[in-house]
Amino acid sequence: MDLTYSAGSIPHRPVALLLALAGVAGALLIGSGGLDTVVGCGVSADPYPSQTAQDWVENADHVVVATPVGEEETNRREFEKGAYRYQTDRTVTFRADDVLWSAPRADRSLDEGFELTAPGWRVHRASGNRSKRTAGYAPRLELDHTYLLAVRWTADGWAVLGEGAAIPFDDRTAGRGEWCGRVLSEEDVARGERFSRRADDSLEKAVNGRDEQAVVHALETAAAPD
């Protein structure tokens, strides 16, 4: 259920570039390939394809509008050396507000309450302060926010397909809410599109600033037989 993703290359998420260019992240990693990542936001990667509506209908069991209602620190790892004393994950409990789509093959229903493992905290060795851990170019999944999630049942429980399958959805508006530990508006995401260096046919881009009806339409269109 962990929201860490398999290793990716240069990020194509335009909002990541917006944050970098705006200096929100506080620092940048610049390599020979250009702007690579925002420090503290992680490296983008997917356990399953997660970018397009087609990816969602082919790999997810359910697409759900969900709100975190509780969290617990889990999987604490101690470090003998380095800047951090230890780090944790979080087990986040969600309320399923609406199931927008379910795969015909899905053999497990999504309960009104379900859990996902999300990034937790790092505790600094010198100061004892803790800082947020973040998933690669994706929401951290925090309390007091709402998300659009494409989830799949795995041997470890429910899991998000990947970084493209967790979309901020405050006020039932795609792109509005918590992203990478920060609160953004759909206008922030739209401005970030201007800095994108790759063609982006993601579902996130297609429904940015729109409500669940746009999501349902995109999924039904992708699932329709040719």
C-alpha positions in Angstrom: 0.0 0.0 0.0 3.0 2.3 0.2 2.8 5.4 -2.0 6.5 5.2 -2.9 6.9 4.5 -6.6 9.4 2.7 -8.8 12.2 4.9 -10.1 11.4 7.4 -12.8 13.3 9.8 -15.0 12.9 13.5 -15.6 9.5 14.5 -14.2 6.8 15.6 -16.6 4.3 16.7 -14.0 3.9 20.5 -14.9 3.0 21.4 -11.4 6.3 20.1 -10.2 8.0 22.5 -12.5 5.8 25.3 -11.3 6.8 24.7 -7.7 10.4 24.6 -8.7 10.3 27.8 -10.7 8.3 29.6 -8.0 10.9 28.6 -5.4 8.4 26.9 -3.2 10.5 23.9 -2.7 13.4 26.0 -1.5 16.1 24.2 -3.6 16.5 22.5 -7.0 18.5 19.6 -8.3 19.8 20.5 -11.7 21.5 17.9 -13.9 22.7 17.5 -17.4 19.1 16.7 -18.4 17.8 20.1 -17.1 15.4 20.6 -14.2 15.0 17.1 -12.7 13.1 17.3 -9.4 12.1 19.4 -6.4 14.0 18.6 -3.3 11.7 17.0 -0.7 9.1 16.0 -3.3 10.7 12.7 -4.2 11.3 10.9 -7.5 8.3 10.1 -9.7 7.5 6.4 -10.3 4.5 4.1 -10.7 3.9 0.5 -9.4 1.3 0.4 -12.1 0.6 2.7 -15.1 -1.3 5.6 -13.7 -1.2 8.6 -16.0 -4.1 8.3 -18.5 -7.8 7.4 -18.2 -6.9 4.2 -20.1 -4.3 3.4 -17.4 -6.9 3.8 -14.7 -9.6 1.6 -16.3 -7.0 -1.1 -17.2 -5.3 -1.2 -13.8 -7.6 0.1 -11.0 -10.3 -1.8 -9.2 -12.1 1.4 -8.1 -11.9 5.2 -8.6 -13.0 6.9 -5.5 -13.5 10.4 -4.0 -12.1 9.9 -0.6 -11.3 12.0 2.5 -8.7 11.1 5.2 -10.3 10.9 8.6 -7.5 9.5 10.7 -3.8 8.6 10.6 -1.3 6.6 12.6 2.5 6.6 12.4 3.8 3.2 11.3 6.9 1.4 10.1 9.4 3.4 12.1 13.0 3.0 10.8 15.9 4.0 13.0 19.2 5.3 11.5 22.6 5.0 13.2 24.2 7.7 11.1 23.1 10.7 9.0 21.0 13.8 9.4 17.9 11.9 10.5 17.4 9.9 13.7 14.4 8.0 12.2 11.6 8.1 9.7 8.1 6.8 9.6 5.2 6.0 7.3 1.6 6.8 8.0 -1.4 4.5 7.9 -4.2 6.8 6.7 -7.8 5.9 7.1 -10.1 7.2 4.4 -13.8 7.8 4.2 -15.1 6.8 0.8 -17.3 9.7 -0.2 -18.2 8.4 -3.7 -17.1 5.5 -5.8 -17.1 7.0 -9.3 -16.1 3.8 -11.3 -15.5 0.2 -10.6 -13.8 -2.4 -12.8 -16.1 -5.3 -14.0 -13.4 -7.7 -12.8 -13.1 -6.2 -9.3 -13.8 -9.0 -6.9 -13.4 -6.8 -3.8 -15.7 -3.9 -3.0 -14.4 -0.8 -1.4 -15.7 -0.4 2.1 -17.0 3.0 3.4 -13.7 3.1 5.3 -10.4 1.9 3.9 -6.7 2.3 4.6 -3.6 3.3 2.6 0.0 3.6 3.5 1.3 7.1 2.9 4.6 9.0 3.5 5.1 10.0 7.1 7.9 11.9 8.8 11.6 12.3 9.2 13.0 13.3 12.6 16.2 15.4 12.5 19.0 14.0 14.6 20.4 17.4 15.8 17.3 19.4 16.5 14.7 16.7 17.1 12.4 18.5 14.7 10.4 16.5 12.2 9.8 17.2 8.6 7.2 15.8 6.1 8.2 12.9 3.9 6.5 13.2 0.5 5.6 10.8 -2.3 7.1 11.5 -5.8 5.2 14.3 -7.4 1.9 13.3 -5.7 -0.2 14.3 -2.7 0.9 13.3 0.8 -2.7 12.4 1.6 -3.3 14.7 4.6 -6.2 15.3 6.9 -8.6 18.1 6.1 -8.3 17.5 2.3 -10.1 15.4 -0.3 -8.6 13.3 -3.1 -9.5 11.5 -6.3 -7.8 8.1 -6.1 -7.5 5.1 -8.5 -6.9 2.2 -6.2 -6.1 -1.5 -6.6 -6.3 -4.4 -4.2 -2.8 -6.0 -3.7 -1.3 -8.6 -1.4 -0.7 -5.8 1.1 -4.1 -4.3 0.9 -5.4 -1.3 -1.0 -2.8 0.7 -3.0 -2.8 3.7 -5.3 -1.7 2.9 -8.8 1.0 5.5 -8.8 1.7 9.2 -8.8 -0.8 10.0 -11.5 -3.6 8.2 -9.7 -3.8 10.5 -6.7 -5.3 13.9 -7.5 -6.1 16.8 -5.1 -9.9 17.1 -5.1 -10.9 19.7 -2.5 -14.4 21.2 -3.1 -14.9 18.5 -5.7 -12.5 20.3 -8.0 -9.6 18.4 -9.6 -6.2 20.1 -9.0 -7.4 22.0 -5.9 -5.9 21.0 -2.5 -2.9 19.4 -1.0 -0.1 18.3 -3.3 3.4 17.3 -2.3 2.7 18.6 1.2 1.6 22.1 0.0 -1.8 23.5 -0.8 -2.4 24.5 -4.4 -5.3 25.8 -6.5 -6.3 24.5 -9.9 -5.0 27.8 -11.2 -1.6 26.9 -9.9 -1.7 23.6 -11.7 -2.9 25.3 -14.9 -0.1 27.8 -14.8 2.3 24.9 -14.4 1.2 23.5 -17.7 3.0 26.3 -19.5 6.3 25.0 -18.1 5.8 21.4 -19.1 8.4 20.1 -21.5 6.6 17.0 -22.6 3.3 16.2 -24.2 0.9 15.5 -21.3 -2.1 13.3 -22.0 -2.7 12.6 -18.3 -6.2 12.3 -16.8 -5.1 14.9 -14.2 -4.5 17.5 -16.9 -7.7 16.6 -18.8 -9.9 17.1 -15.8 -8.0 20.0 -14.0 -10.5 22.5 -12.6 -13.5 20.2 -13.3 -15.7 18.1 -11.1 -16.4 14.3 -10.8 -18.7 14.3 -13.9 -15.7 15.1 -16.1 -13.8 12.2 -14.4 -16.7 9.8 -14.9 -17.0 10.7 -18.6 -13.3 10.3 -19.2 -13.3 6.8 -17.5 -16.5 5.6 -19.3 -15.0 6.8 -22.6 -11.8 4.9 -22.0 -13.6 1.8 -20.9 -16.0 1.8 -23.9 -15.3 -0.9 -26.5 -13.8 0.4 -29.7 
